[in-house]
Amino acid sequence: MSAWQQVSANATVPDAVPKDSSVAESKSGLAEAEMEASEDTNANSVPEVKGEVTQSVNTSGEDVCSSTTSGLEVGAIQTSASSSSALPAPHQEGSFLARRPRRSSLTLKVGMVGDAGCGKTSLMVRYCEGHFDEDYIMTLGVNFLERSVSLRRTDIVFSVWDLGGQSEFRTMLPLVTSDAAAMLFIFDLTRKPTLVSIRDWYQQVRLLNVTAVPILVGNKYDLFISLAADQQASMIRRARKYARAMHAPLVFCSASHSIHVQRVFKLVLVRLFDLQPTFERQTDPTRGPLCEW
């Protein structure tokens, strides 16, 4: 019995998992995608993407980091003996604080896996800290960062965990997948083998966590658009097949140029809480990086 069949036979998907994220269907679909040995190099199927990438740092208010709001201080009010009547109810401290909108908080763990050199750490740092460093070294083991965002009256803390892509760190995979609400499967848009290996990463993750929402993320879009048209078309076709097999959204991004970085994590919220996205699908590769779900 193959590894795909073992996972399909043994893993039980809880009721909370949507039907379209069936582990068995995902593995079967990925197997079909992987068995496709020859790629149709017809460049007419997907026109070549050309153009200069411009740096686009998100400055909108769609995804604003939350700030800590301190409680209001109510000063002591001194009154004379002749005017010792209580303050009207709306001005009393307890009543005023009771009328303040209550906020809740929630921590969401998001794991990131993929081959070495795909830009997982760059993507994490760009989202959590807002900058990009050309001199990152390979992740040794596990890294994690946090970022807080506000969603209506809820403060959400993204706890992002990044696993080194080298084979010697596979034993640390449970640290990343344990209790993860979502898993980002990262590949390099300029290296097809990193996409092919997503099949193996998906297998191993699903053995440890069958409920996490999957997102398929192609990084280094800024380099991808300089590839030949047939290479772009081949990568797009295969990425779409993998995304369909995984029942996962597909997002092309660039950590270095801050392209679709915010959107990756917004999609996590959209999928987890069944929200209506505030952005449109991008299914035409000639108009920009893909964002499909």
Phi and psi in degrees as GROMACS dihedral restraints (atoms count N, CA, C in turn):
[ dihedral_restraints ]
;  ai    aj    ak    al  type     phi  dphi    fc
    3     4     5     6     1   -72.5    20    10
    4     5     6     7     1   166.1    20    10
    6     7     8     9     1   -61.9    20    10
    7     8     9    10     1   -37.1    20    10
    9    10    11    12     1   -63.2    20    10
   10    11    12    13     1   -42.8    20    10
   12    13    14    15     1   -68.4    20    10
   13    14    15    16     1   -37.3    20    10
   15    16    17    18     1   -62.3    20    10
   16    17    18    19     1   -43.7    20    10
   18    19    20    21     1   -65.2    20    10
   19    20    21    22     1   -42.3    20    10
   21    22    23    24     1   -63.0    20    10
   22    23    24    25     1   -33.9    20    10
   24    25    26    27     1   -80.3    20    10
   25    26    27    28     1   -33.2    20    10
   27    28    29    30     1   -95.6    20    10
   28    29    30    31     1   -32.3    20    10
   30    31    32    33     1   -78.5    20    10
   31    32    33    34     1   130.8    20    10
   33    34    35    36     1  -109.7    20    10
   34    35    36    37     1   120.3    20    10
   36    37    38    39     1   -86.4    20    10
   37    38    39    40     1   123.3    20    10
   39    40    41    42     1   -61.9    20    10
   40    41    42    43     1   162.9    20    10
   42    43    44    45     1   -60.7    20    10
   43    44    45    46     1   -25.7    20    10
   45    46    47    48     1   -69.9    20    10
   46    47    48    49     1   -16.3    20    10
   48    49    50    51     1   -82.5    20    10
   49    50    51    52     1   130.4    20    10
   51    52    53    54     1   -61.6    20    10
   52    53    54    55     1   150.7    20    10
   54    55    56    57     1   -59.6    20    10
   55    56    57    58     1   -31.1    20    10
   57    58    59    60     1   -77.6    20    10
   58    59    60    61     1     0.3    20    10
   60    61    62    63     1  -110.4    20    10
   61    62    63    64     1    30.8    20    10
   63    64    65    66     1   -58.8    20    10
   64    65    66    67     1   129.0    20    10
   66    67    68    69     1   -66.3    20    10
   67    68    69    70     1   -40.9    20    10
   69    70    71    72     1   -63.5    20    10
   70    71    72    73     1   -45.1    20    10
   72    73    74    75     1   -63.2    20    10
   73    74    75    76     1   -38.2    20    10
   75    76    77    78     1   -62.9    20    10
   76    77    78    79     1   -45.9    20    10
   78    79    80    81     1   -66.5    20    10
   79    80    81    82     1   -38.4    20    10
   81    82    83    84     1   -63.6    20    10
   82    83    84    85     1   -44.1    20    10
   84    85    86    87     1   -64.8    20    10
   85    86    87    88     1   -39.4    20    10
   87    88    89    90     1   -66.4    20    10
   88    89    90    91     1   -35.5    20    10
   90    91    92    93     1   -62.8    20    10
   91    92    93    94     1   -41.1    20    10
   93    94    95    96     1   -64.3    20    10
   94    95    96    97     1   -41.9    20    10
   96    97    98    99     1   -62.2    20    10
   97    98    99   100     1   -38.6    20    10
   99   100   101   102     1   -71.3    20    10
  100   101   102   103     1   -32.7    20    10
  102   103   104   105     1   -73.7    20    10
  103   104   105   106     1   -12.3    20    10
  105   106   107   108     1   -75.5    20    10
  106   107   108   109     1    94.4    20    10
  108   109   110   111     1   -76.3    20    10
  109   110   111   112     1   -36.7    20    10
  111   112   113   114     1  -104.0    20    10
  112   113   114   115     1   141.1    20    10
  114   115   116   117     1  -106.4    20    10
  115   116   117   118     1   134.0    20    10
  117   118   119   120     1   -72.3    20    10
  118   119   120   121     1   116.3    20    10
  120   121   122   123     1   -95.6    20    10
  121   122   123   124     1    22.4    20    10
  123   124   125   126     1   -67.9    20    10
  124   125   126   127     1   106.5    20    10
  126   127   128   129     1   -68.0    20    10
  127   128   129   130     1   -16.1    20    10
  129   130   131   132     1   -73.5    20    10
  130   131   132   133     1   -18.6    20    10
  132   133   134   135     1   -67.9    20    10
  133   134   135   136     1   -35.2    20    10
  135   136   137   138     1  -134.7    20    10
  136   137   138   139     1   112.7    20    10
  138   139   140   141     1   -61.4    20    10
  139   140   141   142     1   154.4    20    10
  141   142   143   144     1   -68.2    20    10
  142   143   144   145     1   139.1    20    10
  144   145   146   147     1   -93.6    20    10
  145   146   147   148     1   123.5    20    10
  147   148   149   150     1  -126.9    20    10
  148   149   150   151     1   160.5    20    10
  150   151   152   153     1   132.5    20    10
  151   152   153   154     1   161.3    20    10
  153   154   155   156     1   -90.8    20    10
  154   155   156   157     1   134.4    20    10
  156   157   158   159     1   -82.9    20    10
  157   158   159   160     1   128.6    20    10
  159   160   161   162     1  -108.3    20    10
  160   161   162   163     1   143.7    20    10
  162   163   164   165     1   -65.2    20    10
  163   164   165   166     1   129.5    20    10
  165   166   167   168     1  -134.0    20    10
  166   167   168   169     1    87.6    20    10
  168   169   170   171     1   -86.6    20    10
  169   170   171   172     1   128.1    20    10
  171   172   173   174     1   -67.0    20    10
  172   173   174   175     1   118.0    20    10
  174   175   176   177     1  -120.3    20    10
  175   176   177   178     1     9.8    20    10
  177   178   179   180     1   -78.2    20    10
  178   179   180   181     1   169.9    20    10
  180   181   182   183     1   -93.0    20    10
  181   182   183   184     1    13.9    20    10
  183   184   185   186     1   -69.8    20    10
  184   185   186   187     1   -30.4    20    10
  186   187   188   189     1  -136.4    20    10
  187   188   189   190     1    69.6    20    10
  189   190   191   192     1   -92.6    20    10
  190   191   192   193     1   134.7    20    10
  192   193   194   195     1   -64.8    20    10
  193   194   195   196     1   137.8    20    10
  195   196   197   198     1   -78.0    20    10
  196   197   198   199     1   151.4    20    10
  198   199   200   201     1  -119.0    20    10
  199   200   201   202     1   152.4    20    10
  201   202   203   204     1   -76.6    20    10
  202   203   204   205     1   127.3    20    10
  204   205   206   207     1  -107.0    20    10
  205   206   207   208     1   119.4    20    10
  207   208   209   210     1   -77.5    20    10
  208   209   210   211     1   158.2    20    10
  210   211   212   213     1   -69.3    20    10
  211   212   213   214     1   153.2    20    10
  213   214   215   216     1   -76.1    20    10
  214   215   216   217     1   138.0    20    10
  216   217   218   219     1   -92.8    20    10
  217   218   219   220     1   127.7    20    10
  219   220   221   222     1  -108.7    20    10
  220   221   222   223     1   114.7    20    10
  222   223   224   225     1   -71.2    20    10
  223   224   225   226     1   155.7    20    10
  225   226   227   228     1   -69.0    20    10
  226   227   228   229     1   136.7    20    10
  228   229   230   231     1  -108.1    20    10
  229   230   231   232     1   119.8    20    10
  231   232   233   234     1   -97.0    20    10
  232   233   234   235     1   132.6    20    10
  234   235   236   237     1  -128.5    20    10
  235   236   237   238     1   153.7    20    10
  237   238   239   240     1   -79.2    20    10
  238   239   240   241     1   165.3    20    10
  240   241   242   243     1   -62.3    20    10
  241   242   243   244     1   -30.9    20    10
  243   244   245   246     1   -78.0    20    10
  244   245   246   247     1   -16.6    20    10
  246   247   248   249     1  -127.6    20    10
  247   248   249   250     1    55.0    20    10
  249   250   251   252     1   -92.9    20    10
  250   251   252   253     1    15.3    20    10
  252   253   254   255     1   -67.8    20    10
  253   254   255   256     1   149.6    20    10
  255   256   257   258     1   -68.3    20    10
  256   257   258   259     1   152.7    20    10
  258   259   260   261     1   -68.1    20    10
  259   260   261   262     1   152.4    20    10
  261   262   263   264     1   -57.5    20    10
  262   263   264   265     1   148.1    20    10
  264   265   266   267     1   -51.5    20    10
  265   266   267   268     1   -42.9    20    10
  267   268   269   270     1   -63.2    20    10
  268   269   270   271     1   -19.2    20    10
  270   271   272   273     1  -101.9    20    10
  271   272   273   274     1    -1.4    20    10
  273   274   275   276     1   -74.3    20    10
  274   275   276   277     1   147.0    20    10
  276   277   278   279     1   -59.3    20    10
  277   278   279   280     1   -49.8    20    10
  279   280   281   282     1   -61.8    20    10
  280   281   282   283     1   -41.7    20    10
  282   283   284   285     1   -66.8    20    10
  283   284   285   286     1   -39.3    20    10
  285   286   287   288     1   -64.6    20    10
  286   287   288   289     1   -46.5    20    10
  288   289   290   291     1   -66.5    20    10
  289   290   291   292     1   -32.5    20    10
  291   292   293   294     1   -66.2    20    10
  292   293   294   295     1   -27.9    20    10
  294   295   296   297     1   -85.6    20    10
  295   296   297   298     1    -5.9    20    10
  297   298   299   300     1   -69.7    20    10
  298   299   300   301     1   138.3    20    10
  300   301   302   303     1   -62.9    20    10
  301   302   303   304     1   132.0    20    10
  303   304   305   306     1   -84.4    20    10
  304   305   306   307     1   138.4    20    10
  306   307   308   309     1  -112.7    20    10
  307   308   309   310     1   146.9    20    10
  309   310   311   312     1  -113.5    20    10
  310   311   312   313     1   165.1    20    10
  312   313   314   315     1  -131.1    20    10
  313   314   315   316     1   151.8    20    10
  315   316   317   318     1  -149.7    20    10
  316   317   318   319     1   135.4    20    10
  318   319   320   321     1  -107.8    20    10
  319   320   321   322     1   127.5    20    10
  321   322   323   324     1  -115.9    20    10
  322   323   324   325     1   122.6    20    10
  324   325   326   327     1   -89.6    20    10
  325   326   327   328     1   129.0    20    10
  327   328   329   330     1  -124.0    20    10
  328   329   330   331     1   120.2    20    10
  330   331   332   333     1   -95.1    20    10
  331   332   333   334     1   150.4    20    10
  333   334   335   336     1  -127.7    20    10
  334   335   336   337     1   125.0    20    10
  336   337   338   339     1  -133.0    20    10
  337   338   339   340     1   160.0    20    10
  339   340   341   342     1   154.7    20    10
  340   341   342   343     1   168.5    20    10
  342   343   344   345     1   -64.4    20    10
  343   344   345   346     1   161.0    20    10
  345   346   347   348     1   -63.2    20    10
  346   347   348   349     1   141.8    20    10
  348   349   350   351     1    84.1    20    10
  349   350   351   352     1    10.0    20    10
  351   352   353   354     1   -84.1    20    10
  352   353   354   355     1   -10.9    20    10
  354   355   356   357     1    93.8    20    10
  355   356   357   358     1    25.3    20    10
  357   358   359   360     1   -63.6    20    10
  358   359   360   361     1   -47.9    20    10
  360   361   362   363     1   -64.0    20    10
  361   362   363   364     1   -41.2    20    10
  363   364   365   366     1   -60.7    20    10
  364   365   366   367     1   -41.0    20    10
  366   367   368   369     1   -65.9    20    10
  367   368   369   370     1   -42.0    20    10
  369   370   371   372     1   -64.1    20    10
  370   371   372   373     1   -45.8    20    10
  372   373   374   375     1   -68.2    20    10
  373   374   375   376     1   -39.4    20    10
  375   376   377   378     1   -60.3    20    10
  376   377   378   379     1   -42.8    20    10
  378   379   380   381     1   -73.9    20    10
  379   380   381   382     1   -45.1    20    10
  381   382   383   384     1   -80.9    20    10
  382   383   384   385     1   -33.5    20    10
  384   385   386   387     1  -118.2    20    10
  385   386   387   388     1   -10.8    20    10
  387   388   389   390     1    78.5    20    10
  388   389   390   391     1    20.8    20    10
  390   391   392   393     1  -142.7    20    10
  391   392   393   394     1   168.3    20    10
  393   394   395   396     1  -131.7    20    10
  394   395   396   397     1   136.6    20    10
  396   397   398   399     1  -122.8    20    10
  397   398   399   400     1   124.9    20    10
  399   400   401   402     1   -69.4    20    10
  400   401   402   403     1   -18.1    20    10
  402   403   404   405     1  -102.4    20    10
  403   404   405   406     1    30.5    20    10
  405   406   407   408     1   -65.2    20    10
  406   407   408   409     1   143.8    20    10
  408   409   410   411     1  -102.2    20    10
  409   410   411   412     1   163.1    20    10
  411   412   413   414     1   -59.4    20    10
  412   413   414   415     1   139.9    20    10
  414   415   416   417     1   -69.9    20    10
  415   416   417   418     1   128.7    20    10
  417   418   419   420     1  -104.8    20    10
  418   419   420   421     1   100.3    20    10
  420   421   422   423     1    91.7    20    10
  421   422   423   424     1  -122.5    20    10
  423   424   425   426     1  -128.6    20    10
  424   425   426   427     1   135.3    20    10
  426   427   428   429     1  -119.0    20    10
  427   428   429   430     1   155.6    20    10
  429   430   431   432     1  -152.2    20    10
  430   431   432   433     1   148.2    20    10
  432   433   434   435     1  -136.6    20    10
  433   434   435   436     1   164.8    20    10
  435   436   437   438     1  -129.9    20    10
  436   437   438   439     1   151.0    20    10
  438   439   440   441     1  -145.9    20    10
  439   440   441   442     1   138.1    20    10
  441   442   443   444     1  -103.5    20    10
  442   443   444   445     1   136.2    20    10
  444   445   446   447     1  -132.2    20    10
  445   446   447   448     1   160.2    20    10
  447   448   449   450     1  -108.4    20    10
  448   449   450   451     1   131.2    20    10
  450   451   452   453     1  -128.3    20    10
  451   452   453   454     1   104.1    20    10
  453   454   455   456     1    57.5    20    10
  454   455   456   457     1  -117.4    20    10
  456   457   458   459     1  -106.8    20    10
  457   458   459   460     1    28.9    20    10
  459   460   461   462     1  -125.3    20    10
  460   461   462   463     1   131.8    20    10
  462   463   464   465     1   -91.9    20    10
  463   464   465   466     1   116.7    20    10
  465   466   467   468     1  -107.9    20    10
  466   467   468   469     1   127.4    20    10
  468   469   470   471     1  -104.8    20    10
  469   470   471   472     1   115.2    20    10
  471   472   473   474     1   -83.0    20    10
  472   473   474   475     1   117.6    20    10
  474   475   476   477     1  -102.8    20    10
  475   476   477   478     1   103.0    20    10
  477   478   479   480     1   -99.5    20    10
  478   479   480   481     1   123.7    20    10
  480   481   482   483     1  -113.2    20    10
  481   482   483   484     1   128.7    20    10
  483   484   485   486     1  -117.5    20    10
  484   485   486   487     1   121.1    20    10
  486   487   488   489     1  -100.4    20    10
  487   488   489   490     1   132.8    20    10
  489   490   491   492     1   -57.9    20    10
  490   491   492   493     1   140.5    20    10
  492   493   494   495     1   -82.2    20    10
  493   494   495   496     1    -8.5    20    10
  495   496   497   498     1   -69.5    20    10
  496   497   498   499     1   150.2    20    10
  498   499   500   501     1   -61.7    20    10
  499   500   501   502     1   -29.8    20    10
  501   502   503   504     1   -68.4    20    10
  502   503   504   505     1   -12.6    20    10
  504   505   506   507     1   -99.4    20    10
  505   506   507   508     1     4.1    20    10
  507   508   509   510     1   -61.6    20    10
  508   509   510   511     1   -28.5    20    10
  510   511   512   513     1   -66.5    20    10
  511   512   513   514     1   -16.8    20    10
  513   514   515   516     1   -93.4    20    10
  514   515   516   517     1     4.2    20    10
  516   517   518   519     1   -57.3    20    10
  517   518   519   520     1   -39.0    20    10
  519   520   521   522     1   -57.8    20    10
  520   521   522   523     1   -29.2    20    10
  522   523   524   525     1   -63.9    20    10
  523   524   525   526     1   -33.3    20    10
  525   526   527   528     1   -84.6    20    10
  526   527   528   529     1   -37.6    20    10
  528   529   530   531     1   -85.0    20    10
  529   530   531   532     1   -24.4    20    10
  531   532   533   534     1   -59.6    20    10
  532   533   534   535     1   123.6    20    10
  534   535   536   537     1    63.6    20    10
  535   536   537   538     1    14.7    20    10
  537   538   539   540     1   -72.5    20    10
  538   539   540   541     1   132.9    20    10
  540   541   542   543     1   -83.2    20    10
  541   542   543   544     1   -25.6    20    10
  543   544   545   546     1  -147.6    20    10
  544   545   546   547     1   151.6    20    10
  546   547   548   549     1  -127.5    20    10
  547   548   549   550     1   127.6    20    10
  549   550   551   552     1   -98.2    20    10
  550   551   552   553     1   121.0    20    10
  552   553   554   555     1  -100.1    20    10
  553   554   555   556     1   107.8    20    10
  555   556   557   558     1  -100.9    20    10
  556   557   558   559     1   134.5    20    10
  558   559   560   561     1  -135.4    20    10
  559   560   561   562     1   162.8    20    10
  561   562   563   564     1   -93.4    20    10
  562   563   564   565     1   119.8    20    10
  564   565   566   567     1   -63.6    20    10
  565   566   567   568     1   -15.4    20    10
  567   568   569   570     1   -99.5    20    10
  568   569   570   571     1    -1.9    20    10
  570   571   572   573     1  -131.3    20    10
  571   572   573   574     1   104.0    20    10
  573   574   575   576     1   -60.2    20    10
  574   575   576   577     1   -36.8    20    10
  576   577   578   579     1   -57.3    20    10
  577   578   579   580     1   -29.2    20    10
  579   580   581   582     1   -70.7    20    10
  580   581   582   583     1   -26.6    20    10
  582   583   584   585     1   -77.2    20    10
  583   584   585   586     1   -41.1    20    10
  585   586   587   588     1   -59.1    20    10
  586   587   588   589     1   -37.4    20    10
  588   589   590   591     1   -72.3    20    10
  589   590   591   592     1   -12.0    20    10
  591   592   593   594     1   -58.3    20    10
  592   593   594   595     1   -32.4    20    10
  594   595   596   597     1   -56.2    20    10
  595   596   597   598     1   -46.1    20    10
  597   598   599   600     1   -69.7    20    10
  598   599   600   601     1   -41.1    20    10
  600   601   602   603     1   -61.0    20    10
  601   602   603   604     1   -41.3    20    10
  603   604   605   606     1   -64.7    20    10
  604   605   606   607     1   -41.6    20    10
  606   607   608   609     1   -55.4    20    10
  607   608   609   610     1   -51.9    20    10
  609   610   611   612     1   -67.0    20    10
  610   611   612   613     1   -38.3    20    10
  612   613   614   615     1   -65.0    20    10
  613   614   615   616     1   -43.5    20    10
  615   616   617   618     1   -68.6    20    10
  616   617   618   619     1   -23.0    20    10
  618   619   620   621     1   -68.1    20    10
  619   620   621   622     1   -24.3    20    10
  621   622   623   624     1  -105.3    20    10
  622   623   624   625     1   -26.3    20    10
  624   625   626   627     1  -151.4    20    10
  625   626   627   628     1   111.1    20    10
  627   628   629   630     1   -99.4    20    10
  628   629   630   631     1    -2.4    20    10
  630   631   632   633     1  -105.9    20    10
  631   632   633   634     1   -16.8    20    10
  633   634   635   636     1   -63.8    20    10
  634   635   636   637     1   138.5    20    10
  636   637   638   639     1   -72.4    20    10
  637   638   639   640     1   125.3    20    10
  639   640   641   642     1   -90.2    20    10
  640   641   642   643     1   141.7    20    10
  642   643   644   645     1  -131.9    20    10
  643   644   645   646     1   126.6    20    10
  645   646   647   648     1   -95.8    20    10
  646   647   648   649     1   121.5    20    10
  648   649   650   651     1  -123.9    20    10
  649   650   651   652     1   120.9    20    10
  651   652   653   654     1   -97.8    20    10
  652   653   654   655     1   116.3    20    10
  654   655   656   657     1   -97.7    20    10
  655   656   657   658     1   166.9    20    10
  657   658   659   660     1    71.0    20    10
  658   659   660   661     1    43.0    20    10
  660   661   662   663     1   -62.1    20    10
  661   662   663   664     1   -30.3    20    10
  663   664   665   666     1   -62.8    20    10
  664   665   666   667     1   -28.5    20    10
  666   667   668   669     1   -89.6    20    10
  667   668   669   670     1   -29.5    20    10
  669   670   671   672     1   -61.1    20    10
  670   671   672   673     1   -39.1    20    10
  672   673   674   675     1   -70.0    20    10
  673   674   675   676     1   -10.4    20    10
  675   676   677   678     1   -91.0    20    10
  676   677   678   679     1    -3.7    20    10
  678   679   680   681     1   -73.5    20    10
  679   680   681   682     1   162.3    20    10
  681   682   683   684     1   -65.2    20    10
  682   683   684   685     1   157.3    20    10
  684   685   686   687     1   -60.0    20    10
  685   686   687   688     1   -39.9    20    10
  687   688   689   690     1   -69.1    20    10
  688   689   690   691     1   -33.4    20    10
  690   691   692   693     1   -68.2    20    10
  691   692   693   694     1   -41.8    20    10
  693   694   695   696     1   -61.5    20    10
  694   695   696   697     1   -45.2    20    10
  696   697   698   699     1   -63.1    20    10
  697   698   699   700     1   -42.5    20    10
  699   700   701   702     1   -63.0    20    10
  700   701   702   703     1   -44.1    20    10
  702   703   704   705     1   -65.5    20    10
  703   704   705   706     1   -41.5    20    10
  705   706   707   708     1   -64.1    20    10
  706   707   708   709     1   -44.9    20    10
  708   709   710   711     1   -60.9    20    10
  709   710   711   712     1   -46.8    20    10
  711   712   713   714     1   -68.5    20    10
  712   713   714   715     1   -39.9    20    10
  714   715   716   717     1   -61.3    20    10
  715   716   717   718     1   -40.8    20    10
  717   718   719   720     1   -64.3    20    10
  718   719   720   721     1   -38.3    20    10
  720   721   722   723     1   -64.6    20    10
  721   722   723   724     1   -42.2    20    10
  723   724   725   726     1   -65.2    20    10
  724   725   726   727     1   -41.7    20    10
  726   727   728   729     1   -63.1    20    10
  727   728   729   730     1   -42.5    20    10
  729   730   731   732     1   -63.7    20    10
  730   731   732   733     1   -42.2    20    10
  732   733   734   735     1   -64.8    20    10
  733   734   735   736     1   -33.4    20    10
  735   736   737   738     1   -86.6    20    10
  736   737   738   739     1    -7.6    20    10
  738   739   740   741     1    54.7    20    10
  739   740   741   742     1    47.5    20    10
  741   742   743   744     1  -125.0    20    10
  742   743   744   745     1   147.2    20    10
  744   745   746   747     1   -62.8    20    10
  745   746   747   748     1   153.5    20    10
  747   748   749   750     1  -120.1    20    10
  748   749   750   751     1   124.8    20    10
  750   751   752   753     1  -131.6    20    10
  751   752   753   754     1   130.1    20    10
  753   754   755   756     1   -98.0    20    10
  754   755   756   757     1   133.8    20    10
  756   757   758   759     1  -145.1    20    10
  757   758   759   760     1   173.6    20    10
  759   760   761   762     1  -141.1    20    10
  760   761   762   763     1   113.0    20    10
  762   763   764   765     1   -68.9    20    10
  763   764   765   766     1   -35.2    20    10
  765   766   767   768     1   -69.0    20    10
  766   767   768   769     1   -33.9    20    10
  768   769   770   771     1  -107.3    20    10
  769   770   771   772     1     8.7    20    10
  771   772   773   774     1    54.4    20    10
  772   773   774   775     1    48.9    20    10
  774   775   776   777     1  -103.6    20    10
  775   776   777   778     1   119.9    20    10
  777   778   779   780     1    61.2    20    10
  778   779   780   781     1    16.4    20    10
  780   781   782   783     1   -66.8    20    10
  781   782   783   784     1   -48.3    20    10
  783   784   785   786     1   -60.7    20    10
  784   785   786   787     1   -37.9    20    10
  786   787   788   789     1   -64.7    20    10
  787   788   789   790     1   -33.5    20    10
  789   790   791   792     1   -56.7    20    10
  790   791   792   793     1   -47.0    20    10
  792   793   794   795     1   -80.7    20    10
  793   794   795   796     1   -25.8    20    10
  795   796   797   798     1   -65.5    20    10
  796   797   798   799     1   -36.2    20    10
  798   799   800   801     1   -65.0    20    10
  799   800   801   802     1   -31.1    20    10
  801   802   803   804     1   -59.7    20    10
  802   803   804   805     1   -46.3    20    10
  804   805   806   807     1   -66.5    20    10
  805   806   807   808     1   -40.2    20    10
  807   808   809   810     1   -59.3    20    10
  808   809   810   811     1   -44.7    20    10
  810   811   812   813     1   -74.0    20    10
  811   812   813   814     1   -37.4    20    10
  813   814   815   816     1   -71.8    20    10
  814   815   816   817     1   -38.8    20    10
  816   817   818   819     1  -111.9    20    10
  817   818   819   820     1    10.4    20    10
  819   820   821   822     1    54.2    20    10
  820   821   822   823     1    49.6    20    10
  822   823   824   825     1   -93.2    20    10
  823   824   825   826     1   160.3    20    10
  825   826   827   828     1   -87.8    20    10
  826   827   828   829     1   118.1    20    10
  828   829   830   831     1   -64.8    20    10
  829   830   831   832     1   147.6    20    10
  831   832   833   834     1   -91.4    20    10
  832   833   834   835     1     4.8    20    10
  834   835   836   837     1  -126.1    20    10
  835   836   837   838     1   159.7    20    10
  837   838   839   840     1   -93.3    20    10
  838   839   840   841     1   156.5    20    10
  840   841   842   843     1   -64.2    20    10
  841   842   843   844     1   147.9    20    10
  843   844   845   846     1  -123.4    20    10
  844   845   846   847     1   100.2    20    10
  846   847   848   849     1  -108.7    20    10
  847   848   849   850     1    -6.4    20    10
  849   850   851   852     1  -100.4    20    10
  850   851   852   853     1   108.1    20    10
  852   853   854   855     1   -66.7    20    10
  853   854   855   856     1   -15.0    20    10
  855   856   857   858     1   -79.5    20    10
  856   857   858   859     1   -11.4    20    10
  858   859   860   861     1  -104.8    20    10
  859   860   861   862     1    -2.1    20    10
  861   862   863   864     1   145.3    20    10
  862   863   864   865     1  -177.9    20    10
  864   865   866   867     1   -64.0    20    10
  865   866   867   868     1   141.2    20    10
  867   868   869   870     1   -66.6    20    10
  868   869   870   871     1   145.7    20    10
  870   871   872   873     1  -149.2    20    10
  871   872   873   874     1    95.1    20    10
  873   874   875   876     1  -123.0    20    10
  874   875   876   877     1   143.8    20    10
